[in-house]
Amino acid sequence: MHTYRIGEAAALLGVSADTVRRLVDGGKLAAERDGMGRRIIPGPVLAAYARQLHRTERETAGSSARNRLSGIVTDVILGDVSAQVEIQAGPFRVVSLVSRESAEDLKLEPGVPAVAVIKSTNVVVERP
């Protein structure tokens, strides 16, 4: 079973290490001690917590797409017909090509909040 140290869990959840420590101390996230006495979080426990974190957002979305990344628009490049929109969603940069009309209708410009909704039948999964 894969385990995660506090800092690793924090990076995966997109929160600070202090937040993960508070979750563990508050009993919201189970942790164990490794041979060195450091707190570690079992992979299945962290996965269940991460899934629970965004369950409400997934269940209330009126869409068949399940991949939703909330973020902020960082760049919009308008062309004659299309627009390139860049969103920073936590540590992830998402770039999308949309019609210029859609970008203008949504009033997309740097600084506005946006959600990248991704539906794909071809997603590559890698392990670091």
LUMTIVO-473055 format. One record per residue (C-alpha): residue number from 1; x, y, z. Coordinates in pm, whole numbers, plus 50000, padded with zeros to 5 digits. Layout:
   seq    east   north      up
   NUM       X       Y       Z
...
END
This chain:
   seq    east   north      up
     1   50000   50000   50000
     2   50132   50343   49907
     3   50154   50601   50185
     4   50203   50978   50180
     5   50386   51210   50412
     6   50202   51522   50529
     7   50368   51749   50270
     8   50298   51509   49985
     9   49933   51479   50087
    10   49908   51858   50106
    11   50046   51897   49754
    12   49801   51641   49616
    13   49504   51806   49789
    14   49616   52158   49695
    15   49634   52278   50056
    16   49912   52361   50302
    17   50088   52107   50519
    18   49942   52287   50822
    19   49592   52225   50686
    20   49663   51853   50652
    21   49803   51845   51007
    22   49482   52010   51133
    23   49273   51756   50941
    24   49469   51472   51102
    25   49459   51630   51449
    26   49084   51690   51411
    27   49018   51330   51314
    28   48897   51416   50964
    29   49191   51239   50799
    30   49339   50922   50945
    31   49715   50896   50977
    32   49960   50641   51108
    33   50322   50663   51225
    34   50606   50523   51018
    35   50919   50360   51161
    36   51074   50704   51217
    37   50769   50834   51405
    38   50655   51059   51120
    39   50287   51080   51039
    40   50191   50913   50714
    41   49857   50884   50542
    42   49762   50556   50372
    43   49689   50602   50001
    44   49334   50463   50016
    45   49250   50698   50307
    46   49382   51001   50118
    47   49196   50896   49802
    48   48868   50861   49993
    49   48914   51204   50152
    50   48997   51366   49816
    51   48693   51206   49658
    52   48470   51331   49940
    53   48610   51684   49909
    54   48454   51743   49568
    55   48162   51501   49579
    56   47904   51779   49619
    57   48033   51962   49312
    58   48016   51645   49101
    59   47670   51547   49218
    60   47512   51886   49156
    61   47660   51947   48812
    62   47397   51920   48539
    63   47647   51773   48297
    64   47779   51436   48192
    65   48135   51572   48216
    66   48297   51475   48544
    67   48627   51659   48520
    68   48583   52013   48649
    69   48877   52236   48739
    70   48786   52569   48899
    71   49036   52846   48848
    72   49113   53192   48718
    73   49158   53307   48360
    74   49520   53413   48313
    75   49527   53488   47941
    76   49295   53522   47642
    77   49425   53552   47287
    78   49149   53648   47046
    79   49182   53549   46682
    80   48949   53622   46392
    81   48742   53307   46453
    82   48881   53138   46763
    83   49024   53228   47102
    84   49289   53065   47314
    85   49193   53074   47681
    86   49437   52990   47959
    87   49310   52899   48307
    88   49519   52843   48617
    89   49333   52588   48830
    90   49536   52540   49145
    91   49874   52408   49031
    92   49736   52315   48689
    93   49747   52521   48371
    94   49465   52442   48129
    95   49461   52583   47776
    96   49146   52568   47566
    97   49058   52671   47213
    98   48705   52808   47188
    99   48522   53019   46936
   100   48580   53392   46959
   101   48204   53432   46995
   102   48201   53204   47303
   103   48492   53389   47462
   104   48318   53721   47408
   105   47977   53591   47528
   106   48140   53458   47847
   107   48332   53786   47887
   108   48655   53593   47934
   109   48948   53810   48030
   110   49241   53777   48271
   111   49123   53780   48631
   112   48774   53637   48593
   113   48686   53303   48756
   114   48622   53012   48523
   115   48573   52637   48531
   116   48749   52412   48282
   117   48503   52130   48212
   118   48679   51837   48050
   119   48512   51542   47885
   120   48739   51308   47703
   121   48749   50948   47598
   122   49126   50963   47569
   123   49304   51053   47891
   124   49660   50938   47943
   125   49738   50830   48300
   126   50102   50826   48411
   127   50276   50754   48735
   128   50562   50978   48842
END
